[in-house]
Amino acid sequence: MRERQADVFADIPELERVEERDGAQRREVKSYVLRGSHLHAFQVDALKNFYPEYGIPFRPEPLDWTTVFGNDNPVVVEIGFGMGDSTARIAKDRPQYNYLGIEVFLAGFAKLLHACATMPLPNVRLMRFDAVQVLRSMVPDGSVAGFHIFFPDPWPKKRHHKRRLVQVPLAEMMCSKLVEGGYVYCVTDWKEYADHMLQVFDSVPGFRNPYAGFAPARPWRPTTKFEQKGLAKSYEISEVWVEKR
Ligand SMILES: C[S@@+](CC[C@H](N)C(=O)[O-])C[C@H]1O[C@@H](n2cnc3c(N)ncnc32)[C@H](O)[C@@H]1O
């Protein structure tokens, strides 16, 4: 298993590094933990064969969406797509949008890469990098139609709350990246995180919440694997939908 991952990194070195660190700078608090991924043969093959077409390497310079996707369709950015099952379904069902999926978990990244090539999903591109740094350095202001954040790690312990992805600084950054009327759609099965999300967006003046509280589920959002596990334990699902004023 380890050899295969190393083998992939030997072939595509840019896949190994998922965050930028300036020598003297202390590492920022991260919303993810990097674990070694077990890769099946189809995932190794997907990385080697399809990354050049569907993958985007991290470079600290703004992306040009028209060049990236080959059209001017609106762009939706998903942070932390996991295994990518719902990303693939949404991209297939809603081809009028382009999707940039960002995920550091290599096995999930490789699985969605495989789906991109086999389904196929010409409107999807993928990055294996810290989404916060991608947004900061590569996503132009006022250029994104929507953000999807489905079941972000809840980091339930109080001392870990600082690791939660949905925080005021990220909300402000997403707001600056959105077009007018663009949206952020977050879903979680952790009630206390859901309340925290509402507060976060409420405190950023650039957002309005058309539902005042939690939103109804979008009919086009499929149930994810992660969600099914929560549902099996009777966790309540909360949906947060806000729009840029
Ligand atoms: C709990 S999983 C949920 C996955 C998927 N959205 C689902 O609903 O099944 C959260 C995912 O977010 C990813 N993630 C967390 N922070 C991230 C970041 N800053 N950049 C990229 N991926 C991140 C993690 O690697 C993890 O796979």
The ligand as a Gaussian input file, in Angstrom:
#p B3LYP/6-31G(d) Opt

LIG

0 1
 C      -16.021000      14.496000       7.446000
 S      -15.406000      14.504000       5.839000
 C      -16.865000      14.732000       4.845000
 C      -16.662000      14.342000       3.429000
 C      -17.825000      14.544000       2.463000
 N      -18.124000      15.959000       2.253000
 C      -19.062000      13.787000       2.869000
 O      -20.090000      14.418000       3.147000
 O      -19.023000      12.543000       2.917000
 C      -14.590000      16.086000       5.720000
 C      -13.520000      16.118000       4.642000
 O      -13.016000      17.435000       4.510000
 C      -11.634000      17.372000       4.181000
 N      -11.027000      18.666000       4.547000
 C      -11.085000      19.262000       5.769000
 N      -10.449000      20.440000       5.735000
 C       -9.976000      20.608000       4.470000
 C       -9.217000      21.630000       3.840000
 N       -8.831000      22.733000       4.504000
 N       -8.886000      21.476000       2.549000
 C       -9.262000      20.355000       1.870000
 N       -9.984000      19.344000       2.413000
 C      -10.336000      19.473000       3.707000
 C      -11.119000      16.188000       4.983000
 O       -9.953000      15.654000       4.400000
 C      -12.327000      15.228000       4.935000
 O      -12.180000      14.295000       3.881000

